[in-house]
Amino acid sequence: MKRVVTKSHSTESSTAAAERLADYKGGDPAAAATTTTNSLTFASFNNLALGPNSDIGGSSAHPQRGSPSSGSPDNTEPPGPAPGVLLPSFDMPEAAVVAELQQSSSPVVNKDHLKEKKLSSASLGGTSDGTRPKVVTVKHPESNKPKPTVKKNKPIQADLDVAKEFIKCREEGSRRLDLSKSSITHLPNSVRDLTHLTEFYLYGNKLSTLPLEIGCLVNLQTLALSENSLTSLPETLVNLKFLRVLDLRHNKLSEIPDVVYSLTSLTTLFLRFNRVKFVGDEIRNLKHLTMLSLRENKIKELPAGIGRLVNLVTFDVSHNHLEHLPTEIGNCVQLLTLDLQHNELLDIPDSIGNLKALTRLGLRYNRLTAIPKSLSNCTMMDEFNVEGNAISHLPEGLLSSLNNLTSITLSRNSFNSYPAGGPAQFINVHSINLEHNTIDKIPYAIFSRAKNLAKLNMKENQLTALPLDIGTWLSMVELNLGTNQLSKIPDDIQCLQSLEVLILSNNLLKRIPSSIGNLRKLRVLDLEENKLETLPNEIGFLRDLQKLVVQSNQLQSLPRAIG
């Protein structure tokens, strides 16, 4: 076995770049900084890298509120839509709908379709046959400098002869015309001749206005105008009596054009990423809407008329400046997805409890101090995420009432204890994140009924000890106890036979129990920033270990099996 030992005397900082694509499931990875004095950094085992950069199991730091790049996955902009509406995922409501719409008729070439990046904090290498090359890696303090981004050159489509395209479309009798990403600066008046069109795609051009003649397209059902420079719409659009899908994302609208409120046949309205500050009460006219996206604007309040949209299935008003919701939101009883994250909400109306069909509720990064008890009526929810608020407690029994929950995220709040409700609140839960609170203990037997609990994140709390029944957490796969005040790890840690990731960094540990050698599935063990003087020889039994971090301790020697 190859052995590499280095001594580190420097301060190292690793900060992940904010991803434009994001979700409802994170934010920007927190920066990790460590200062070491005469500490050992070493590597052994197959493909084993030991260094200060361990983000596994951690939660996101607070992204900048209201920023378009604050990390939500649905920042990926899809190409323009075609007719049809499906129920979208929470984090990509518009993308999911548009992807389905684009498949509903003849193919469209979308060479510039953006692809969402998939990131994994636990991507630790390996080959398809399960073998690993014998590579020993020692991370140098300068090894994590960001690498320059490689930009791919995209073919630039020449400006179309739009008038000729119109003639061709009319002669062929095509009901669908796609002129997207064609550098078009204006539409000729001959657009009036395309009265047979039902779908018109103009996204990704340079349009600042539309001709009045656009109102002659009386059979139009889908009009995709995203990624242009529109500041207004012509009143003649009122003639489009059959228009169902209107996509105005990424334009320069400072208000919702009055004509939009007259398009009463609309089922899908995308207004994301404009400069809209005000939503008129006339929104009540659009009673057939099932999808409404007002994401990433400058909206400070919603009108009571929003409650007249009783057919809404998905409503995304995230990344705005809302402080309150109208009580009438409780009338939208068909809602499955309500995204309110990254606003400035101070409270949630009790009428939220009327939304019994709700499966996803986005409340991350607001200014909430409490959650209404009535939310316990929303029993179809499978995820509860209030990360980044100022909540100190939940209504007793709330989580146990939401018995379909599989994921609970209460990180970055003001909790000083576990929510009241006992073991019943975690029966079906797979993942719990309580990072960055002030909790000083994990109650005994709190997970006695949590037979599916695989991930527990208690990073950055004030734990001084672990519960005596830790040995009963048999389904645990990832356990993050970093940045607490733990001085001892119980021998019963050996009972967690499914454990793959164990984070114990930044505690007060002087020793690690020899029983840790029984955790045969362990892949990551982070012991950084403790007071360790020795490591047990039994660590050598961890044959699947891929990452071991021990720097910033008081180690003078290493076990023979790994050193």
C-alpha positions in Angstrom: 0.0 0.0 0.0 1.4 3.4 -1.0 1.7 5.9 1.8 1.8 9.7 1.4 2.1 12.0 4.3 2.3 15.8 4.2 2.2 18.5 6.8 -0.1 21.4 6.3 0.5 24.9 7.7 -1.9 27.0 5.6 -5.4 28.2 5.6 -7.5 26.8 2.8 -10.9 28.0 1.6 -13.2 26.3 -0.9 -16.3 28.1 -2.1 -18.6 26.6 -4.7 -19.8 28.9 -7.4 -23.5 29.8 -7.3 -25.3 27.7 -9.9 -27.9 29.5 -12.1 -29.9 26.2 -12.3 -31.2 25.4 -9.1 -34.3 23.9 -6.0 -36.5 23.7 -4.0 -33.6 21.7 -2.6 -30.7 23.6 -1.7 -29.0 26.9 -2.4 -25.4 27.7 -2.9 -23.0 25.2 -1.2 -21.5 26.7 1.9 -17.9 27.8 1.8 -15.6 25.7 4.1 -12.5 27.3 5.6 -10.0 25.6 7.8 -6.8 26.8 9.5 -4.2 24.2 10.5 -1.1 24.2 12.5 1.3 21.3 12.3 -1.6 19.1 11.2 -1.4 15.8 9.2 -3.0 15.4 5.9 -2.6 11.9 4.5 -3.9 9.5 1.9 -4.1 5.8 1.6 -6.4 3.1 0.4 -7.5 2.9 -3.2 -8.5 6.2 -4.7 -8.4 7.9 -1.2 -8.2 11.6 -1.0 -7.9 13.3 2.3 -8.2 17.1 2.4 -10.1 19.9 3.9 -12.9 20.0 1.4 -15.8 18.0 2.7 -19.3 19.3 1.8 -21.0 15.9 2.0 -24.1 16.0 4.1 -24.0 19.7 4.5 -26.8 22.1 3.8 -26.7 25.2 1.6 -25.7 28.6 2.8 -28.3 31.4 2.5 -28.4 32.5 -1.1 -28.9 36.2 -1.9 -32.6 36.8 -1.4 -34.5 37.5 -4.6 -31.6 36.9 -6.9 -32.3 35.2 -10.2 -29.2 33.1 -9.7 -30.0 31.9 -6.2 -29.7 28.3 -7.0 -33.1 27.0 -7.9 -33.0 24.3 -10.5 -35.8 25.8 -12.5 -33.6 28.7 -13.7 -33.1 26.6 -16.8 -35.1 28.3 -19.6 -36.8 25.8 -21.9 -37.8 26.5 -25.5 -41.2 27.9 -26.3 -44.3 25.8 -25.7 -47.1 24.2 -27.7 -50.7 23.4 -26.6 -51.4 21.2 -23.6 -50.8 21.5 -19.9 -49.5 18.9 -17.5 -48.8 18.9 -13.8 -45.2 20.0 -13.4 -42.5 19.3 -10.8 -42.1 21.8 -8.0 -38.7 23.0 -9.1 -39.3 23.2 -12.8 -42.9 24.1 -13.3 -42.4 26.0 -16.6 -39.8 23.7 -18.0 -41.9 20.6 -17.4 -44.9 22.1 -19.1 -43.0 23.4 -22.1 -41.2 20.1 -22.6 -44.6 18.4 -22.9 -46.0 21.1 -25.1 -43.1 20.9 -27.5 -43.8 17.2 -28.0 -47.5 17.6 -28.8 -47.1 18.3 -32.5 -44.5 18.2 -35.3 -40.8 18.2 -34.3 -38.9 21.5 -33.7 -35.2 21.8 -33.9 -34.0 23.2 -30.7 -30.2 23.2 -31.0 -29.6 25.6 -28.1 -31.8 23.7 -25.6 -30.1 24.2 -22.3 -29.3 21.1 -20.2 -29.5 21.2 -16.4 -26.3 20.3 -14.7 -26.5 17.5 -12.2 -24.3 18.0 -9.1 -23.5 15.4 -6.5 -21.5 16.1 -3.3 -20.8 12.3 -3.1 -19.4 11.7 -6.5 -16.4 9.7 -5.5 -15.3 8.0 -8.7 -15.0 4.4 -9.7 -15.4 2.2 -12.8 -18.4 0.4 -14.2 -17.2 -3.0 -13.0 -16.9 -1.9 -9.4 -13.0 -1.9 -9.4 -11.1 1.2 -8.5 -7.6 2.2 -9.8 -5.0 2.4 -7.1 -4.5 6.2 -7.0 -3.3 8.1 -4.0 -4.2 11.7 -3.9 -2.9 14.4 -1.5 -4.7 17.7 -1.8 -2.4 20.7 -1.8 -3.8 24.0 -0.3 -3.7 25.5 -3.8 -5.3 22.6 -5.6 -8.9 23.9 -5.4 -8.5 27.1 -7.3 -11.4 27.6 -9.7 -10.7 26.5 -13.2 -11.7 28.8 -16.1 -15.1 28.1 -17.6 -14.9 26.5 -21.0 -17.5 28.1 -23.3 -18.8 26.1 -26.2 -19.3 28.0 -29.4 -22.8 27.8 -30.7 -23.7 28.2 -34.3 -25.3 31.5 -35.0 -28.3 31.2 -37.3 -28.4 33.8 -40.1 -31.3 36.3 -39.9 -34.2 34.8 -41.7 -36.1 36.4 -44.6 -39.2 36.5 -42.5 -41.5 37.5 -45.3 -40.5 34.5 -47.3 -41.1 32.2 -44.4 -44.6 33.6 -44.1 -45.3 33.0 -47.7 -44.0 29.4 -47.4 -46.0 28.8 -44.3 -49.2 30.1 -46.0 -48.6 28.1 -49.2 -48.0 24.9 -47.3 -50.9 25.5 -45.0 -48.8 24.8 -41.9 -50.5 25.4 -38.6 -47.2 25.7 -36.8 -44.4 28.1 -37.4 -41.2 28.2 -35.5 -39.0 31.2 -36.0 -37.2 31.0 -32.7 -33.6 32.1 -32.2 -33.4 33.8 -35.6 -32.3 37.3 -34.7 -35.6 38.8 -35.8 -35.9 42.5 -34.9 -39.4 43.1 -36.3 -42.3 41.2 -37.9 -43.5 42.3 -41.3 -47.2 43.3 -41.7 -47.7 40.3 -43.8 -48.1 38.3 -40.6 -51.8 39.1 -41.0 -52.0 36.5 -43.7 -51.2 33.6 -41.3 -54.8 33.3 -40.1 -54.6 29.6 -40.2 -51.8 29.4 -37.6 -52.5 27.7 -34.3 -48.9 27.8 -32.9 -46.3 30.6 -33.4 -42.9 30.4 -31.8 -40.8 33.5 -31.6 -38.7 33.0 -28.5 -35.1 34.1 -28.4 -35.3 36.9 -30.9 -34.7 40.7 -30.7 -38.3 41.9 -30.8 -39.1 45.1 -29.0 -42.7 45.5 -30.4 -45.3 43.4 -32.2 -47.2 44.7 -35.2 -50.9 45.4 -34.8 -51.5 42.8 -37.5 -50.6 40.0 -35.0 -54.3 40.4 -33.9 -55.3 38.8 -37.3 -54.1 35.4 -36.1 -57.5 34.6 -34.8 -57.0 30.8 -34.6 -53.8 31.1 -32.6 -53.7 28.8 -29.5 -50.0 29.1 -28.5 -47.9 32.3 -28.7 -44.3 32.0 -27.5 -42.5 35.3 -27.1 -40.0 34.6 -24.4 -36.4 36.0 -24.5 -37.2 39.1 -26.4 -37.2 42.8 -25.4 -40.9 43.5 -25.4 -42.1 46.4 -23.2 -45.7 46.2 -24.3 -48.3 44.2 -26.3 -50.7 45.5 -28.9 -54.3 45.8 -27.9 -55.3 43.8 -31.1 -54.3 40.6 -29.2 -57.8 40.8 -27.8 -58.9 39.2 -31.0 -57.1 35.9 -30.1 -60.2 34.3 -28.6 -58.7 30.8 -28.7 -55.3 31.6 -27.2 -54.4 29.1 -24.5 -50.7 29.5 -23.9 -48.9 32.8 -23.7 -45.2 32.8 -22.9 -43.7 36.2 -22.1 -40.8 35.1 -20.0 -37.5 37.1 -20.1 -38.8 40.3 -21.6 -38.8 43.9 -20.3 -42.4 44.3 -19.2 -42.8 46.7 -16.3 -46.4 45.8 -15.9 -48.8 43.1 -17.1 -50.3 44.6 -20.3 -54.0 45.3 -20.0 -54.8 43.2 -23.0 -53.5 40.1 -21.2 -56.4 40.4 -18.7 -58.8 40.2 -21.7 -57.4 36.8 -22.9 -60.0 34.8 -21.0 -59.3 31.6 -22.8 -55.7 31.4 -21.4 -54.8 28.2 -19.5 -51.1 28.9 -19.2 -49.4 32.3 -18.6 -45.7 32.7 -18.2 -44.5 36.1 -17.0 -41.3 35.1 -15.3 -38.3 37.3 -15.2 -39.7 40.6 -16.2 -40.0 43.9 -14.3 -43.6 43.6 -13.2 -44.3 45.5 -9.9 -48.1 45.2 -9.8 -50.7 42.6 -10.5 -54.1 44.1 -11.3 -57.3 42.7 -9.8 -58.4 42.1 -13.3 -56.4 38.9 -13.1 -59.7 37.4 -11.9 -60.9 37.4 -15.5 -58.5 34.6 -16.4 -60.6 32.0 -14.7 -59.4 29.1 -16.9 -55.7 29.4 -15.9 -54.2 26.2 -14.6 -50.6 27.5 -14.7 -49.5 30.9 -13.7 -45.8 31.9 -13.3 -44.9 35.4 -12.0 -41.5 34.3 -10.7 -38.6 36.7 -10.6 -40.3 40.0 -10.8 -40.7 42.9 -8.4 -44.2 42.2 -7.0 -45.0 43.4 -3.5 -48.5 42.2 -3.1 -51.2 40.1 -4.8 -54.8 41.2 -5.4 -57.8 39.5 -3.8 -58.8 38.6 -7.4 -56.2 35.9 -7.3 -58.7 33.9 -5.4 -61.0 33.7 -8.4 -58.5 31.5 -10.2 -60.2 28.4 -8.9 -58.7 26.2 -11.6 -55.1 27.0 -10.8 -53.0 23.9 -10.4 -49.5 25.5 -10.3 -48.8 29.0 -9.0 -45.2 30.2 -8.9 -44.7 33.7 -7.4 -41.3 33.0 -6.0 -38.4 35.5 -6.0 -40.5 38.6 -5.5 -41.0 41.0 -2.6 -44.3 39.7 -1.1 -44.8 40.4 2.6 -48.3 39.0 2.9 -50.7 36.7 0.9 -54.3 37.6 0.4 -56.7 35.4 2.4 -58.4 34.6 -0.9 -55.5 32.3 -1.8 -57.4 29.7 0.1 -60.1 29.7 -2.7 -57.7 28.1 -5.1 -58.5 24.7 -4.0 -57.2 22.9 -7.0 -53.6 24.0 -6.3 -51.0 21.2 -6.2 -47.9 23.4 -6.3 -47.6 26.8 -4.6 -44.1 28.3 -4.8 -43.6 31.3 -2.5 -39.8 30.9 -1.8 -37.5 33.8 -1.8 -40.0 36.5 -0.9 -40.3 38.6 2.3 -43.3 36.9 3.8 -44.0 37.7 7.4 -46.9 35.3 7.8 -49.1 32.8 6.1 -52.9 33.1 6.2 -54.9 30.4 8.0 -56.8 29.9 4.7 -53.8 28.0 3.5 -55.4 25.0 5.2 -58.2 25.0 2.5 -55.6 23.8 -0.1 -56.1 20.1 0.8 -54.8 19.0 -2.6 -51.5 20.7 -2.1 -48.4 18.5 -2.6 -45.7 21.1 -2.7 -45.4 24.3 -0.8 -42.3 26.4 -1.2 -41.6 28.6 1.8 -37.8 28.7 1.8 -36.0 32.0 2.5 -38.7 34.3 3.7 -39.1 36.1 7.1 -41.6 33.7 8.7 -41.6 33.3 12.5 -44.5 30.9 12.6 -46.5 28.4 10.5 -50.3 28.2 10.9 -51.8 25.1 12.5 -54.3 24.9 9.6 -51.5 23.6 7.4 -52.0 20.2 9.0 -55.0 19.9 6.7 -52.7 19.7 3.7 -52.0 16.0 4.2 -51.0 15.3 0.6 -47.7 17.1 1.0 -44.6 14.9 0.7 -42.0 17.6 1.5 -41.9 20.3 4.2 -39.2 22.8 3.7 -39.0 26.1 5.6 -35.2 26.7 5.3 -34.0 30.2 5.9 -36.7 31.7 8.0 -36.9 32.8 11.7 -39.1 30.0 13.0 -38.5 28.8 16.5 -41.3 26.2 16.8 -44.0 24.4 14.9 -47.6 23.8 15.9 -47.6 20.7 18.1 -48.5 17.7 16.0 -48.2 19.5 12.6 -45.6 17.1 11.2 -47.4 14.0 12.5 -50.6 15.2 10.7 -48.6 15.5 7.5 -48.2 11.7 7.4 -47.0 11.5 3.8 -43.9 13.6 4.4 -40.7 11.9 3.3 -38.4 15.0 3.6 -38.3 17.6 6.4 -36.0 20.6 6.1 -35.9 23.1 9.0 -32.4 24.3 8.5 -31.3 27.9 9.1 -34.0 28.9 11.5 -34.2 29.6 15.3 -35.1 26.1 16.6 -33.5 25.3 20.0 -35.2 21.9 20.3 -36.8 19.3 18.1 -40.4 20.0 17.1 -43.1 18.9 19.5 -44.9 15.8 18.4 -42.7 12.8 19.4 -41.7 9.9 17.3 -45.0 9.9 15.3 -43.9 12.9 13.2 -41.1 10.9 11.5 -42.7 7.6 10.6 -42.3 7.8 6.9 -39.5 10.4 6.7 -36.4 9.6 4.7 -34.4 12.8 5.3 -34.2 15.4 8.1 -32.2 18.5 7.9 -31.9 20.7 11.0 -28.6 22.4 10.1 -27.7 25.8 11.5 -30.1 26.0 14.5 -29.3 26.1 18.3 -30.5 22.6 19.2 -28.5 21.1 22.2 -29.8 17.5 22.2 -31.5 14.8 20.1 -34.4 13.5 22.3 -34.1 9.9 23.3 -36.3 7.6 21.1 -37.3 10.4 18.8 -36.5 8.2 15.9 -37.9 5.0 17.3 -40.6 4.8 14.6 -38.5 6.3 11.8 -37.7 3.0 10.1 -36.9 4.7 6.8 -34.7 7.5 8.1 -31.5 7.5 6.0 -30.2 11.0 6.2 -29.8 13.2 9.3 -28.1 16.6 9.2 -27.5 18.2 12.5 -24.5 20.3 11.4 -23.9 23.7 13.2 -26.0 23.1 16.3 -25.0 22.9 20.0 -25.1 19.2 20.6 -22.9 18.1 23.6 -23.8 14.4 23.5 -25.7 11.8 21.4 -28.7 9.9 22.6 -28.2 6.5 24.2 -30.3 4.8 21.6 -28.1 5.9 18.6 -27.5 2.2 18.0 -31.2 1.8 16.9 -30.8 4.1 13.9 -30.3 1.1 11.7 -31.4 2.6 8.4 -29.0 5.6 8.6 -26.8 6.1 5.5 -25.6 9.7 5.9 -25.1 11.3 9.4 -23.7 14.8 9.7 -22.8 15.9 13.2 -20.2 18.5 12.2 -19.7 21.8 14.0 -21.2 20.9 17.4 -19.7 20.4 20.9 -19.4 16.6 21.0 -16.6 15.2 23.1 -17.5 11.5 22.8 -18.8 9.1 20.2 -20.5 6.1 21.8 -19.4 2.6 21.0 -22.9 1.8 19.7 -22.0 3.7 16.5 -21.0 0.3 15.2 -24.7 -0.7 15.0 -25.2 1.7 12.1 -24.3 -1.0 9.6 -25.8 0.9 6.6 -23.8 4.1 7.3 -21.8 5.4 4.3 -21.1 9.0 5.3 -20.1 10.1 8.8 -19.2 13.8 9.4 -17.8 14.6 12.8 -15.6 17.6 11.9 -15.3 20.7 14.2 -16.1 19.0 17.5 -14.2 18.3 20.7 -13.4 14.7 20.1 -10.2 13.3 21.7 -10.7 9.7 20.6 -12.7 7.6 18.1 -14.1 4.3 19.4 -12.4 1.2 18.0 -15.9 -0.1 17.1 -15.9 2.3 14.2 -14.1 -0.4 12.3 -17.3 -2.4 12.1 -18.9 0.2 9.8 -17.9 -1.8 6.7 -19.9 0.3 4.3 -18.4 3.6 5.3 -17.1 5.6 2.3 -16.5 9.0 3.9 -15.2 9.8 7.4 -14.5 13.4 8.2 -12.7 14.0 11.5 -11.3 17.4 10.7 -10.8 20.1 13.5 -11.0 17.9 16.6 -8.5 17.2 19.4 -7.6 13.7 18.3 -4.1 12.4 19.3 -4.5 8.9 17.9 -6.7 6.9 15.5 -7.8 3.4 16.3 -6.1 0.7 14.3 -9.5 -0.7 13.4 -9.9 2.1 10.8 -7.9 -0.2 8.6 -10.9 -2.5 8.4 -12.9 0.1 6.5 -12.1 -1.4 3.0 -14.7 0.7 1.2 -13.4 4.0 2.7 -12.7 6.5 -0.1 -12.3 9.7 1.8 -10.8 10.3 5.3 -10.1 13.8 6.6 -8.1 14.2 9.7 -6.3 17.5 9.4 -6.3 20.1 12.2 -6.0 17.5 14.9 -3.1 16.6 17.2 -2.0 13.4 15.6 1.6 12.4 15.9 1.4 9.1 14.1 -1.0 7.0 12.0 -2.2 3.5 12.4 0.0 1.0 10.5 -2.9 -0.1 8.3 -3.4 3.3 6.8 -0.2 5.2 7.4 
